[in-house]
Structure formats: C-alpha cells, structure tokens
Amino acid sequence: MTDDHLCSAINQMSATNFWEDEQLWQRISGALPGYRLSKFQPLMPDWVEQEVLFDYLLDRTGAAAWIRKVSGALVGGTG
C-alpha cells in the first residue's frame, strides 16, 4: 500500500455517506466471524444484533470521528 492509497482510503472513509452505506455494513457484517456478543444473542432480532455489532464491537461513531480527525490533520498538514 502506498501513501496515495492510504490517503485515498482515509478520504473515502471521512465522507459521511461511507458510514451510512448500509450495503457496505451488510458486507462487513457478513465477513465477520460469528461473535458471541451476548448470551441473549440467539433471541435478538437481526436489527438489534446489527446495532450491537456496529455500535459496540465496531464503534462506527468513534471510528468515524477518529478518521475525520485524521483526515483533517492530513489536509491541514499537521499530521
């Protein structure tokens, strides 16, 4: 991976629509092994299981904030 590839990936991930792309998150979710998130997981509706996966295991909100900060540092020349 080159610096240009990394910068391109960071730019893509800093866009709001990246974090709201449900098809992308379905593919990511499908690629993950079957984590046991809770002993109640077998009883969870799919949407609850996905919310737990995205918000707690993957921390989409925190990851999005971090990547935007990194992207801003790259654009501002401070990082």
C-alpha positions as CSV (number, residue, x, y, z in Angstrom):
1,M,0.0,0.0,0.0
2,T,1.3,3.4,-0.9
3,D,0.8,6.7,0.8
4,D,-1.6,7.7,-2.0
5,H,-3.7,4.5,-1.4
6,L,-3.8,5.3,2.3
7,C,-4.8,8.9,1.7
8,S,-7.4,7.8,-0.7
9,A,-8.9,5.3,1.7
10,I,-8.9,7.9,4.5
11,N,-10.7,10.4,2.2
12,Q,-13.3,7.8,1.3
13,M,-13.9,7.0,5.0
14,S,-14.1,10.6,6.0
15,A,-17.2,11.1,3.9
16,T,-20.4,10.9,5.8
17,N,-22.1,8.6,3.2
18,F,-19.4,6.0,3.9
19,W,-20.6,5.5,7.4
20,E,-24.2,5.5,6.3
21,D,-23.8,2.9,3.5
22,E,-26.0,0.1,4.8
23,Q,-24.9,-2.3,1.9
24,L,-21.3,-1.8,2.9
25,W,-22.1,-2.6,6.5
26,Q,-24.0,-5.6,5.5
27,R,-20.9,-6.9,3.6
28,I,-18.7,-6.1,6.6
29,S,-21.1,-7.8,9.0
30,G,-21.3,-10.8,6.7
31,A,-17.5,-11.0,6.6
32,L,-17.1,-11.1,10.4
33,P,-17.0,-14.4,12.2
34,G,-20.0,-15.2,14.4
35,Y,-19.1,-13.3,17.5
36,R,-20.9,-14.1,20.7
37,L,-22.0,-10.7,21.8
38,S,-24.4,-11.7,24.5
39,K,-25.9,-14.9,25.9
40,F,-29.2,-13.4,24.6
41,Q,-27.9,-13.1,21.1
42,P,-30.0,-16.1,19.7
43,L,-33.1,-14.2,20.8
44,M,-32.2,-10.9,19.3
45,P,-33.9,-9.7,16.1
46,D,-31.4,-9.1,13.3
47,W,-31.6,-5.3,13.7
48,V,-30.7,-5.5,17.4
49,E,-27.8,-7.8,16.7
50,Q,-26.5,-5.4,14.0
51,E,-26.9,-2.4,16.2
52,V,-24.9,-4.1,19.0
53,L,-22.2,-5.2,16.4
54,F,-21.9,-1.8,14.8
55,D,-22.2,0.4,17.9
56,Y,-20.2,-1.6,20.5
57,L,-17.9,-4.0,18.7
58,L,-17.0,-1.9,15.7
59,D,-17.8,1.5,17.3
60,R,-18.8,3.1,14.0
61,T,-19.4,6.5,15.7
62,G,-16.0,6.6,17.3
63,A,-14.2,5.3,14.2
64,A,-16.0,7.9,12.0
65,A,-14.9,10.7,14.4
66,W,-11.3,9.4,14.5
67,I,-11.0,9.1,10.7
68,R,-12.4,12.6,10.2
69,K,-9.8,13.9,12.7
70,V,-7.0,12.1,10.9
71,S,-8.3,13.3,7.5
72,G,-8.4,16.9,8.8
73,A,-4.8,16.6,10.1
74,L,-3.7,15.3,6.7
75,V,-5.5,18.1,4.8
76,G,-4.3,20.7,7.3
77,G,-0.7,19.4,7.0
78,T,-0.4,18.9,10.8
79,G,-0.2,15.1,10.7
